[in-house]
Amino acid sequence: MVLVLQAMTDNVRRQFVRDTTDSGKPFTYRPYSAPIVGLESVAEQPSVKVYPNPASDRLTVALGEGRAVDVDVYDMRGYRVLHVAKAKGITTLDISALPDGIYVVRCGNTMTKLMKK
């Protein structure tokens, strides 16, 4: 996942420096408010729910029945800051020690953006 994010960042940086996108159109900055492509758009397992979002002390991950997956929380630098092995059903994570910011929660093949306040 880190390598994919680095490749995407390098591609955007390259396009910005040469001031054109891969399609030949000018690269212009626009405030971006849509979901980050690759996070919310990955919906291979719609039965995975992560709530509340934003969260402060506890985060609940509800997995589909009969599934056991690793749950990982990554910071925006790509470092794994929390790991739960083979979680099943409803799992509660203690995120109180994490600093406020934006994180990525990965449950199996599903990734979700999380804001911690």
C-alpha positions in Angstrom: 0.0 0.0 0.0 2.8 2.4 0.8 4.4 1.8 -2.5 1.1 2.5 -4.3 0.7 5.8 -2.4 4.4 6.7 -3.2 3.9 6.0 -6.9 0.7 8.1 -7.0 2.5 11.0 -5.2 5.4 10.8 -7.6 3.1 10.9 -10.6 1.3 14.0 -9.3 4.6 15.7 -8.4 5.9 15.0 -12.0 2.7 16.4 -13.5 2.9 19.5 -11.4 6.5 20.2 -12.3 5.9 19.9 -16.0 2.5 21.7 -15.6 0.5 19.1 -17.7 -1.3 16.0 -16.8 -0.8 12.6 -18.6 -3.7 13.6 -20.9 -1.9 16.8 -22.0 -4.3 19.1 -20.1 -2.8 21.9 -17.9 -2.3 20.9 -14.3 -4.2 23.4 -12.2 -4.7 23.3 -8.4 -8.3 23.0 -7.3 -9.4 22.4 -3.7 -10.3 18.8 -3.5 -13.3 17.7 -1.5 -14.3 14.4 -3.1 -13.3 11.1 -1.5 -9.7 10.1 -1.9 -9.6 7.6 -4.8 -8.4 4.2 -3.5 -9.7 4.6 0.0 -13.5 5.0 0.1 -13.8 3.7 -3.5 -12.5 0.3 -2.6 -15.7 -1.6 -1.7 -14.9 -5.2 -2.3 -16.4 -6.1 1.1 -19.3 -3.8 1.8 -20.1 -5.6 5.0 -17.1 -3.9 6.8 -18.2 -0.8 8.8 -15.9 1.5 10.7 -17.5 4.0 13.2 -17.7 6.6 14.6 -15.9 8.8 12.1 -14.5 11.1 13.3 -13.5 9.2 16.4 -11.7 10.3 19.6 -10.9 7.4 22.0 -12.5 4.2 20.6 -13.1 3.0 17.1 -15.5 0.1 16.3 -14.9 -2.2 13.3 -17.9 -4.4 12.4 -16.9 -7.2 10.0 -19.2 -9.5 8.1 -20.1 -12.8 9.7 -17.7 -15.7 9.7 -14.7 -13.5 8.5 -11.4 -13.2 10.3 -9.2 -10.5 9.0 -6.2 -8.4 10.2 -7.2 -4.8 11.0 -4.4 -2.2 10.6 -4.4 1.5 11.1 -1.9 3.6 9.1 -0.9 7.2 9.5 -0.6 9.5 6.5 3.1 8.7 6.2 2.2 5.1 5.6 3.4 3.8 9.0 1.3 1.1 10.7 0.4 2.6 14.1 -2.1 -0.1 15.3 -2.6 -3.8 14.4 -5.2 -6.4 15.4 -4.6 -9.9 14.2 -7.5 -12.1 13.0 -10.4 -9.8 14.2 -13.9 -11.3 13.9 -17.4 -9.8 14.3 -17.3 -6.5 16.1 -13.9 -5.3 17.3 -13.2 -2.2 19.4 -9.9 -0.4 19.0 -8.4 1.9 21.6 -7.1 4.9 19.5 -6.7 7.3 22.5 -2.9 7.3 22.3 -2.9 8.3 18.6 -2.4 12.0 17.9 -5.3 13.9 16.1 -5.1 13.5 12.4 -6.2 11.5 9.4 -5.6 7.7 9.3 -6.3 4.8 7.0 -8.0 1.8 8.4 -7.4 -1.4 6.5 -9.6 -4.5 7.1 -8.5 -7.2 4.8 -8.9 -5.7 1.3 -11.1 -2.8 2.4 -9.6 0.6 3.3 -11.4 3.5 4.9 -10.3 7.0 5.7 -10.6 7.9 9.4 -10.3 11.2 11.2 -9.2 11.3 14.8 -10.2 14.3 16.9 
